[in-house]
Amino acid sequence: MQPEPGTRVRERESESLTAAQVREKLHSVALFQGLATADLDRILGISESVLVEAGEAVFEEGDRGDHFFIIVRGEIELRKRSGTEEKRLAVLRAGQAFGEMALLNQTPRSASAHALVDTYMLSISRASFGQILGGDTLAVRLLRNLSRALWATSVRLASKQAPTAGLTTSKQALADFNRLLRSRLLPRVTPRVSGFDLAAATVAPRQGIGSSAWDWFLLTDGRPVVVVMKAERADIFSAQRLASLRSLLRALAEHEHPTLAALLAEAGEALRNGWVDGLSGPVSCAAVAVSDEAAEVVGAGGVCALVVRASGSMAEVGRETLPLGERSGQEYESIPVVLGNRDKVILLSDRPPDAARLVASVVTEGYTSSSRDALNKLFGRLGEAEPGRSGADLTGAVLTRSKPAG
């Protein structure tokens, strides 16, 4: 290992700490939560011991970094330049970590890090971390691209922290980053779909975890696809799982597939093949492809897809299956649906206890409401039906056939 400027390796510092004590500190790091003991031992195996004396810099703002640091003992102050002064962003202590962006990309450091007292840390290099992830895999490439795209966002987030933000934890910072990432995933405009009135949206509280989203893309045959996604584990990495699936679906859609279900199955297999314990997780997904008066609907996991007829009859489409990435070899089923004038396809990121009754209470009286009105009412009724879900994300899409068939 070649330590970054300002750091010195001192192996004997670790002699006063047992492997179990150091592993306990790794358990506290948000990035490594949920990892098995064997996984933590692998991380320990690529770590180097670093001692930084009081007043010494670990790195300076603007430096190119390729190491990630975990504090075992001591205190590190993060500072950000503001004009001619440096403002305190946070004070990190044992069990906290910093410099995560360096694990994927050698982006410039967005803040400086200085030891307030003699501080003992573990350091992990970008090269070593990449090796235990399995080299240049699809998952690593996706994470690297996300890291590049969002580096500027993380810099802006750090610059907005108050000087008294010393109580900000690494977990809170990652949660903020997760919400920012999910906001970047959502399409800026709703596409126009010939022959259909489309509305799609995600509603979330200000401090929501960022666990659901929607997207759209085109298949090779020209059909537009609308997708509603939900990360099954709502935590600080939810949006990264959504981003991985979104990137996979868009990339795989550039190649021909016999059915929409085959596309989802391939995306699920790719998620599984690029699985990283502690970071990856299953994602539920409902998708609809439309052309003229026909639709192809497929669902994976705990999402909801319904077809509602202008006559008032309705049916949930598809059977409940495992979410994408839950298991290798999982297959899904495409359901072809012929749509008449004012028929609707409704996708929801959560399956209500009584979906048919909920939808019937919204879409009534000859379908006089637009797709946007129907979606807004659905969101409102879901909140009334499940008051305990306040604070949770909710994503939905409504497509209404707007021209007579034929």
N, C-alpha and C positions, 0 to 999 in steps of 0.2 A: 504493500500500500504506500502511496505517496500522499501524505497528509496535506490538506490545504494550508495556505499561508496562515501562520499564527498558531498552529496546533503541533503538538509533539507527542509521539507515541511513547507510552511508558507501561510496559507489560506488567511490572511488579505491582502496580496500583490495584490490579484485579485480584491479587492474592488474598486480600482481606475480605473479599466477597465470594460467596459460594456460587456455583453455577445456578442453583435454585433461586438465589436472591436476584441474580442478574436476569434470569428467565422471568421472574415475577415482574421486573420492570418492563420487559418486552410485552407481557400480558396487558400492561396498562396503556400501551400505545394504540391509538385508535386504528391505525393501519393494520395491526396484527391481531385485533380482537377476533375471537372465534377460531383461531388457529390451534391445531393440536400440538401437544408437547413435542412430537417428532418434528413438526414444521418449525417450531421455535428453535429447536436444536440445530436445524439446518441453517437458520438465520444467524444463530450464535457462531456457527462454524465459519461464516464468511465475514464476521465482524472483527474489527480491530479496536484495541483499547487506546483511548486518547485522553490525555490530561491537558487541560488549559488552565493556566494560572490566573488568579484574580487580576482583572484589568486587561487581560490579553484578548485580542480579537480572534474569533473562530474564522470568520470571513467578513468581508466588507460589501456593502451594497454595490451592485454592478459587477462583482466578481463572477466569473464563470465557475459554476459548481458541478461536481460530479460525486459528492458524498452526502449521505443522509446521516443525521446524528440523533442518538437516543441518550438522554441524560440519566445516568445511574446515580450520581451524587453531585450536589452543587446547584448553582443557579446560572441561567443564561438570560441576558437581556437582549431583546430584539429592538432595533432602532431603525427609524426611517428618516431620511433627509427631508427637510421642509425649508426651502430657501437656504439660508446659511446655518440653520440649526438642525440638530438631530432630535427627534421626538421619540419617546418610549412607546413602543407598540404593545409589548407584553414582557412579563418575566416568567420564564419556564423553569420548572423544577423537576426533581427525580420522577421518572415515569413518563415524562413528556418528550416529544420529539420535534424536530424542525428540519427544514431542507428537503421535504418530500419530493418536490418537483425535480430535483437532481437525479432521482432514480430513473426517470424516463427520458429527460432531455437536459442538455447542458445549457439551459436558459440562464440569463444573468440573475444573480441573487437580487430579490426585490427588497431586501432589508439587510442590515448588518447585524451580526451576533457577537456579543462580548460577554466574557465570564465576569460575574459579580464577585464570586469567591472561587477558590480552587475547585475546579469542576472536572469530574471523571465521566467520560461518555463512551458509548460504543459508536463506531463509524462503519457505515456500509457503503461500498463504492457502487456506482452505477453499473459497471461491468460485471461485478460479482452478483448483484441482484438480478441482472438480466439472465445470467447463467442458470440460477435456480428457478427462474420463471420458464425455462425451457428454450432459451435462445430467442431467435427472431420469429416468434409465433404470431398468428393472426391476432390473438388477444393483446400481445405486447405492442404490435403495430397500431392497433386501434387506440390503446391507452396512450401511446406516444403521440399520435395525431391529436387526441383530445388535449393532451398536456400542452402541445404547441399552440393550439387554437385558443386555449383559455388562459395562457400565461398572462396576457395583458389584463384580463379580467381579475386575476388574483392580485396583480399589482395594484389595481384601482381599489380593490377591497381593502388591502393592507393600508393604503394611503388614507383611507377614510376612518381608520381606527383612532379613537381618542387617546391622548397621552396617558389617560388613567386606565387603559384597557389591560392592566396587568392581570386581571382576573380571567381574561379570555383564555380558554383552554384549547388545546389542539383539536379536541372533539368538536367544540363549537365552531372553530375555524373551518373544519372539514364539512360540517353541516351547512355553513354559509356557502362554501364552495359548491356543495351538492345542489343547493337551491339555485345558485347562479348557473350551474351547468344545465339543470333542467329547463330554466328559462330560455337558454340558448337553443334547446332542442325543438321547442314549439315553433311551428310555422308562423311567419309574420302575417300571412294573409290566408284566407280560406280560398281554395281554388274554385274556379268555375267548372262545373261538370255538365257537359251537354245533356239536356233532357232531365236534369235533376236539380232540386233545390237542396243544397248542402249546408249544414251548420256543424261545426266542431269546436270544442273548447275544453280547457282545463281550468278548474277553479281550485284554489288552494289558499289557505291562510298565509299571512305574512311570514310566519315561522314554520310553515309546513315542511315536511321532510322531503318533498319532491319525488314522490314514488309513482306517479302516473303521467302519461303524456299521450299526444296523438301525432300522427304524421300522415303524409300522403306521397305517392310516387307513381310512376307509370310502368306497366309491364311492357315486354317487347312487342306484344300485339296491340299496343296503344291504349289499353284499358287503364283508367285511373283506379288506384287502390287507396282506400282510407283505412288507417290502422289505429286502434286504441290499445295502449300498452300499460301494464301495471307490474312493477317489481314486487314479487311476492314477499320479500323481506324488506320492511320499511326501516331503513337505517341510513347512516351517513354515506353509504355507497350506492343508494338506490338509483340516482340519476346516472351514474356511470354504467350501471347495467342496462338502463334504458338506452343510453347512448350507444352502447355496443350493439344492441339488437337493431336499433335504427340504422346504424352504419351497415350492418350485415344485410338487412332487408334491401336497402337501396343498392348495395353492390351486387347482390345475388339477382335482383330484379333485372339487371342488365343482360342476363342470360335466360334463355327460354326454359320454361318449366311446364310440364303437362297440366298441372293444376296449381291453384293458389295454395292448396294444402301441401303440395310438394315443396313449394318455396319456403313455407313456414317450417317444414320438417328439416330442410337443409340448414336453415338458420339456427334451429334448435340444436342440430348436430354440431355446427360450428361453435356455438356457445359452449357446448359440452367439451369439445376438443381443446378449447382454449381456456378451460376452467382454471382459476387461481383461487385456492382456498382462502377464505376471509375477504376476498374482493368480489368474486363472482357470485351469482345467485340466479334462481329461476325467474323467468318473466312470463306472465300471462299476456295473451295477445288475441284480439279479435280483429278480423280483416274482412273487407268487402270490396270486390272488384265489380265494376258496372259497365254495361254497354247497351245502348238502346233500352229495351224493356227487360233485359235480363240482368241478374246479379249472381255472383258466386261468393258465398259466405263461408268462413271457416273460423273456428275458435280453438284456443289452446289455454287450458287452465281456468282460473276462477273469474273469467270475464263473462259478459252477458251480450248475446246477440238475438234480436227479435225481429220478425217480419210482421208488420201490422197492416192489415188490408183496409181499403177505403170503406168496406162494409162494416168494419168494427171488429172482425175476427183477427186473432193474432196467435203466433206460435213462436216459442223459443227455438232457435236454429242450432242444430248440432247437439252433441252430448258432451258432458263435462269430461275433460281429458287432463293429462298432466301438462303443466306449463312448459314453455320452451326451455331447454337446458336442464330440466329435472332429471332426465334419464336418456342414455344413448339408445338409438333405434326406435324412438317413439314416432308413430305415424299419426296423421291427422286426416280428417275427411272434409272435402269440399262439398257444400250443399248448393246445387243450382236452384235458383228461384226466379220465376217469371213475375215481373212486376207490372201491374196495371196503373192507370192514372190515379195519383194520390196515394198509392201504396207507399209504405215507409219501411226502411231498414234502420234499426236503432242499435247502436253499440254503446255499452257502458263498461267502465273499468271495474265496477263492482256489481255483483249479482244481488239484486234486492231479494228479501225473503219471499215476496209475492210479486214477481216482475209483471205478470199479466195485469193484476189489479192496479198496480202503480201506473202502468202505461195507459190503461183504460181511463184512469182518472185525469189524464193529461190530454190525450189525443182523442177527442170526442166531437160530436155534433158536426159530422160531415167534413172533418179535416179542414176547418176554416183557418186554423193557425198555420203559420209558416214553420219551416224546420227550426229556425232560430227561436221562435216562440215556444215550440214544443220542447226544445232542449233546455231553455231557461226554466220552464215549468217543471221539467223532470228533475233538474238540480234542486229546485225549491222543494218539491215533494219528497225527494230523497232525504233532505235535511229534516223535514217534518217527521218522516217515517222512522228515521234513525237519528234522534237527537244526540246520541252518544258519539256519532261520527264527526261532530263539529271539530275542526282542526285537522281533518284528514283531507287528502287530495281526492279529487273526483274528475274523471275525464269522460266525455261522451261525444257521440257523433250521430246525427240524424240525416238520412238521405231520403228525400221525398220525390217520387216519380212525378214530373211536372208536365208531361205531355201524354196524350192518349197513346196506348200501345198501337203500333202499326201506323 
